[in-house]
Amino acid sequence: MKPLEGVKVLDVTRVLAGPFAGMMLADLGADVIKIENPKGGDDSREFTPFQNGHSAYFMSVNRSKKGITLNLKTEEGKKIFKELVKKADIVIENFKPGTMTRLGLDYNTLKEINPKLIYAALSGFGQYGPYSSRPAYDLIVQGMGGLMSITGYDDRHPIKVGSSIADLLSGIFTVIGILSALYARRKTKRGQMVDVAMLDCLVAALENAVARYTASGKSPAPTGNAHPSICPFETLKTKDGFANIAVGNNALWEKVCKAMGLEKYINDPNYDTNPKRIANREKVINLITEKTKTKTTNELLKELMAENVPCGPINTIEDVVNDPQIKAREMIVEIPDPTGQMLKVQGIPIKFSDTPAEIKCSAPELGQHNEEIYNKWLHMKKSHIKKLKEQGVI
């Protein structure tokens, strides 16, 4: 038994945010059918790097799904999609708002076919508002959402977050919305539309930046790796590299002073509270760095961990993939790619005691499951499926 076993999902998304949401639902046990245009499919099938002739990018966010092709611009394709909707619990799409309406496949149309349908629409700016019709990618939203204005070391060189965080956050929020709608449906017996905007999700994740602006009237500026509200809470230089340290309260300040041989500063009136340490940040960091730069990263971390001070190294991706904690939690696993070769992918971050999630398979080839799904869901015969393919419908 899987958490979402028996839930049927039609995934007509592409690239990253939508496919990531669909993948999470699939890993949680839902039957996710990825629907792609027969001419080329998902754009990300062409994204590098390639492994054994297949896009590692595409495979990284489309595992555990079954894949079919369907041309939604054809009348026959629309009819088939509507028939599939009758069998589905959820539709996920991430087209620009208005696209599904022009196709005659919007929520208001589909809910007449299946009143219990949950229709999740994920877009750059949402289904309404002055920007709703604009196209968007992660980079655009990171800039518009304010994240790039507080990332980096100065305001002259805006820096994006290293991963496509706007895409990933919106995918996660979409899953939360879908699961909430599924729960509500148990009571109302009705489905509903879930409208998720990448920009909304990024603004929701700005953490204390909005609070700092509203409290001071000044837009927060980049502070590098230093926390704007806590000190010391940043990256420090060591003899052979760098280490992160997070001193979130006065008890930890006492511990870090003991670990660093700085006991005389524990009750120093210039540093004995966090607001004072913030006011004297440069002096605090200089005091600590004078100690940390004489030690290797491993030596420093060993001393800090002995005092139970939150700390850690700056790992490369290679380090992460081979980290014993990551391995213990099965966060890097191997699955066979379409050629049978093993592919390392991220594992499932949610652990269940009774209904574990599971990576069921690698990402599907374009149209790999046409015969299986069209026969199982719509009882189509092989001859009909073959004819649809010849006509360019699937």
N, C-alpha and C positions, 0 to 999 in steps of 0.2 A: 504493500500500500504506500503510495506516494502522496504528499500533501495535496496536490491538485489533480490527482488521478481521476480521469473521466471528464475533465473540463476540456472542451474543444475550442481551439483558437485558429482563426484565419489571420495570418500575418502578411499584410500587403505593404510592409515597410521596406526601406532600403538604406544602405550605407551604415550608420552606427546607432543612433539613439533608439530608433524603433526596433531594429534587429536585436539590440542588447536587451530591451524589454521582453521581446518574444523569447529570447534565449533563456532568460531567468524563469519565465513561466514554464518553458519546456523542461529545464533542469528540475523544477519543482513538481514535475509529473504530468503537466498538461499535454494534450495532443496538439502540438503546434504545427500547422500546415503553412509553410512559406510559399506564397504565391508570387511568381515572377513573370515578367513579360518574356514570351518565348524568344524574342530577338535580343539576346545578350544577357537578360536577367538583371540582377542587382548590380548597380554601378561598381560596388566594391569588389566584384569578381575580377576587376582589372587593376585593383590596387596592389602595389608591391608591399612586402617581398613575396616571392613565389616559392613554394616547396613542392617538388615533384609535379610541377605544372599547375598547381592550384594556389590561389591567393591565400596566404596565411592570414591576412587581414580579414577576408571574408569568413574563413573557417573559424576564426577566433570569436565571432559573435553570432554564428548561425548553427552551432552544434545542437544536438538533441532534437532537431526539427526534421520533418519530412518535407520534401519540396515538389511542387507541381508548377507547371506553366499555364498561364491563362492571359489572353489578350483582352483586357477590360475595355478597350476602345471599339471592339466589335460587338454587334448586337447579340450574337450567340454567346460571346464571352460574358456579357452582362447577365444574360439569362442563367448561365451556368453558375455564376457567382451568387446570384440570388437563391439558387437551389442549395448551394453550399451553406449560405447564411441560415437557411431553415434548420440546418443540423448543428449550427455553431452556438457556442455560448458567448464568444468574444470575437470582435473584429478589431485589429490594430492597424492604423494607417498613419503615415507621416508625410502625406502630400501637402503641398501648399494649400491653405484654406481656399475652398471653392472648387478644387479639382474634382473631388468626389461628387459634388453637387452637379457639375457639368456632365459627369458620367452617368448621373441618375442613380448613384450608389451611396448617397449621403445617409446620415443617421435617420432623418425624418422619413426617408423612403424605406430603409431597411427595417425600421421598427414596426412598420405595418406588416412586413413579412414575418418577423419574429419579435413579438413584443418583449420577450425576455432577453433580447440581445443587449450586451454591453459593448458599446462602440467607443473605443479609445482613439482620439485624434491627437497626435503629437506633432507640434509644429514649432517654428522659430519664435513666433510672437502670439500664438493663440488664434482662436476663431473670431475674435472681434478686437477692436482697438485700431488706432490710426496706422499701425505698422503691420497689421495682420496679413496683408497680401505680399509682404516682402519675402524674398528668399533668405535663407539663413544657413550658415554653417557654424561649427563650434567657435572658430576664431572670431567671427563677427559678433557672436553673442558674448564671448568673454570680454570683448572690448566694450560693447554697449551696456553690459551688466555691471560695469565698474570694477570687475575683478582685476583687469590688467592695470588699473590705476593704483592698485595697492600691492602689486606683485613686482618683485625686483628690488633694486637698491636705490633707484632715484626715479623722479618723474619725467626724466628726459628720454628714457629708454624703456617704454612699456614692454612688459614681458608676459606672455601667456603661460598658463600652467602647463607642465610637461605632458600630461595626458589630456584627452579631449573631455575635460571635466563637465562642460555644459551639456554635451551629448549624454554622458554617462549619468549625470544627476537627473536629467529629464527622463531617461529610461527608467531609473529607479523610482522616481515619483509617479511615472505612468503605471508601473506595477503596483505601487501602493494604491493608486486610484482604482485600478481594476479590481484588486482584492477587496477594497472597501465596497465597491459597487456589487461585487459578488455576494458579500455578506449582507448588504442592504436588500438584495434581491430575495434572500431567504424570507424576509419579512413582507416586502411589498409585492412579491411575485412579478415584478417588472424590471426590465433592464433600464439603462440610462446612458447618456453620453458622458464621457470623461474627456475634458478639454485640458490639455497640458501644453504649456509654452516653455521653450528652453529658457527664454529671458526671465520668466517668472521664477523658474527653478533656481536659476543662478542668483537672482536677487534674494530669494529665500535662504540661500546658503552663504550670504555675505557675512554671517556671524555678527561680530560686534561692530563692524564698520559703520553700519547705519546708526547704531546707538552712539558711537563716538561722534558722528557728524551732528546728530540731533542734540546731543548734550553740549557740544562746543561751538557749533555753527561753522566748523571748518572741515573741509573734505580731508579724510585721512590720506596720508602720503605713503609711498612704499617705505618699508623699514627693513628690507632684506630679510634675513632669517630671524630677526629679533621680534619677539612678541610686543605689540604696542602697549599692552596693559599689564605685563608681568615681567619681572627682572630678578635674576638672570633666567632667560628662557630663550635660548638661541644656539647658533652653531659657533663653536670655539675652536681656535687653532691648536693643534697638537704638534708634537715633534715630527711626526711623519704623516700628518693629514688633518682630519677634522673630526669632531664629535659633537653630538647634540646633548644639551642639558636642559632640564625643565624643572625650575624651582617654583612650584606653584603656591607655596605658603611659607610661613615663618619657620615651621618645624623643619622643612626641607632646607631652608637657608642655614639653619644651625648645622644640619648634617653635612651640607656641602662645605661649609667653613671648616668642620672637623676633618673631612676627607682631604681638603686642600692645605691643611696646616694654617688656617686663617681664623683660628678661634677668637682672636682679639676683636674681630669685627662682628661677632655674633650679636652683641648688645650695643654696638657702636650706634650712637644717636643719629648718625647720617645714613645708616643702612638697616636699622632694626625693624622696619616695616616695608611692605611692598611699595607704597607711594613714595617713600624716601629713596628706595632703590631705583625707582623709575626716574625720580628727579636727579639722581646722581648716576645714571646708567653708565656713562663713559668711565667713571672712576671704578664702578663695580666690575665692569668687564675687564678693565685693565688689571685690577687686582687678581682676578681669577686667571686671566690669560697668562700672566707672568708665571703662574704655576703650571697651567696646562701645556704650554709650549715646551716645557722641559721633559714632558713624558710622551711616550708613544700613545697612540689611540688605545691600544689594548691595555696598557698599564693604567691609563686614566680611567677607563671604563671599569676595570677591576676594582680600583680604589673607590669609585663612586658607588658601584653596586654593593660593595661591602657595607656601605652606610645606607643602602636602600634608596639612593637618589635616582630618580628617573633619568635615564641617559641611554644613548645608543650611537652606533656608528652611522656613517653615510654609506649605505650599501649601493653597489652597482646592481643592475638587473641580474647579472651573472651571480652576484652574491645572494640575491633574493631567491633565485631559482634553486640554489644549492644550500639554502639556510635550513638547519635542522628543525627549527620551529615551523617553518613553512612546510617542510616535508611531513612533520608529525601531524599537522592539521590538514594534510592532503590538499594543499593549495596550489601545487603544481602536479599535474597528473598527465599520463600519456594515454592518448586514444589513437586508433588507426585512422589515417586520412583516407580519401577515396581510392588511393592506390594500394592501401594495405600497409604503408609505412607508418611508423609511430610518430605522432605529433605531440609535443608538449604544450599544454594549455593550462590556463588558470582553473583551479578547482572551484567548488561551490562554497561560498563563505558562510552560509547558514547551515548550522548543524542541528539535526532533529534527533531526539531520543527515541522516537517511536515510528516516525514516518520519514525516513531519510530521503533526501533528494538524490538525484543520480544523473550523470552525464550519459545519455542513452546511446549516442552515436556521434560521428563527426558531421560536419555540415553537408547537406545534400548536393549532389550534382544537379545541374540545371534540368528540371523536369524529371528527376530520378524516380519519383513516386507517382507519376501520372496514372499509370495503369492501376496501381493499388488503391489510390485515393478515389479516383473517379468511379472505380468499380465498387469499392466498399461503401462510399458515402452516397453515390447517386445511381448505383447499379448499372453503370454503362458497360456495354459489351466491348470487347477488343476491337471489333470492326468499326464501331462508332468512334472510339478513341483514336483509332488510326485515321479516320476521315477528318476529325477535328484538327489533328496535327497537320494533315495535308492542306487544310483550308487556312492554316495560320492562326486558328483560334487558341490552340494550346501548344 
